[in-house]
Amino acid sequence: MTNTRACVSTSRSLRRAHCAQLARWNRLTLNTVAQGAWALLLGTYSSEEDVVFGAVVSGRPAELRGVESMIGSFIKHAAGASPYETPRRV
């Protein structure tokens, strides 16, 4: 059982490292890579040309005086949209 856990853990680390390297090469954040992968997955399984999904983002403006001591939910919901063309065999 321990070997299986170690293998899965190593596999996850390698996938994360690969995604991080992909992000660096393309000057993107890991979040952007993850959202792009999610858009590809949704487009593949829905067979739709336009894919729209939601994302939650922080809404705490850094320039707001005293924001770090304020209590409350400072979140926004943003829509992510991506045109998707189904790959075709040639």
Buried (B, 14 or more C-beta within 10 A) or exposed (E): EEEEEEEEEEEEEEEEEEBEEBBEEEEBEEEEBBBBEBBEEBBEEEEEEEBEBEEEEEEEEEEEEEEEEEEEEEEEEEEBEBEBEEEEEE
